[in-house]
Amino acid sequence: MAVTEEPGKPRNWQERLQILQDRLYDRLFHNFVWRSIFRSGYPNTPRSQMLVVATNVFLHLHPTRIHRTHVKITHTYCLGGLTFFMFIVLTVTGVLLMFYYVPSTETAYQDIAALHTNVKFGLLMRNLHRWTAHAMVILVFLHMMRVFYTGAYKPPREFNWVVGVTLLFLTLFLSFTGYLLPWDQLAIWAITVGHGIAGSAPYLGDEGQFVLFGGFEIGQPALIRFYTLHVLALPLLAAIMMAVHFWRIRRDGGMARPL
Ligand code: HEM
């Protein structure tokens, strides 16, 4: 006797699995939440692919198309990208260090010394932060030189060069404010030099010095100010300027072509 099949009913386990997969796909991607984040649907045309990339804050860093000359590593040596990577490593290791360091002139030195002996991986954490900071300063200079030698500072990229200069100063300030935090002899004498430099600035000398160091002498007010600048104000500013820097690369028509 012939068995009559019910229409729409799966005939075997493969069909059953297919139906389950389709339902899961539908649940995941065809709903209000998904659509509120990704507006352009499945990107199967050049236009929708471009839309997905242009409307996503992370994907827009990598354009859908680039000039063939930019595929060559020797065009940039990824020096800007490496500088950014150093910034990320510094942020992660810096947050870890914040668990152990208290910005007090009484305890700062011991806190750092304790990292070497009492804290598991403390020395590694500190040295990662230190060496990455040195690397970032070197890399930002090398990146600037690359930009200069490829003529990428010229119009239409002159504004991004200026954004870069602010990033250079922010990197140097981050480095200087961090140098002070261990409150050891190196730090105290470095800040004494910085104190002198700030004081000899024309017009704003004394007032600038007072605001920056929280008084006429180097002590607790200076340490807490430099700490706040180092862990909050400067990294935040740098992150904002980096976002502007990356966004401008796209706005200025992608990276410069080789000369
Ligand atoms: C924290 C510091 C900085 C970061 C993280 C950074 C990051 C980047 C990245 C990722 C690029 C894409 C190309 C590449 O990887 O080399 C780039 C391009 C560029 N950067 Fe920077 N940069 C920094 C500082 C600077 C400085 C100091 C200058 C110049 C004073 C500068 C000027 C430029 C310019 C003009 C471009 C476009 C280059 C081109 O079109 O070929 N940047 N930057």
Boltz pocket constraint, residues with backbone or C-beta under 6 A from the ligand:
constraints:
  - pocket:
      binder: B
      contacts: [[A, 76], [A, 78], [A, 79], [A, 80], [A, 81], [A, 82], [A, 83], [A, 84], [A, 87], [A, 140], [A, 143], [A, 144], [A, 147], [A, 150], [A, 152], [A, 153], [A, 157], [A, 160], [A, 161], [A, 162], [A, 163], [A, 164], [A, 165], [A, 167], [A, 168], [A, 171], [A, 242], [A, 245], [A, 249], [A, 254], [A, 255], [A, 256], [A, 257]]
      max_distance: 6.0
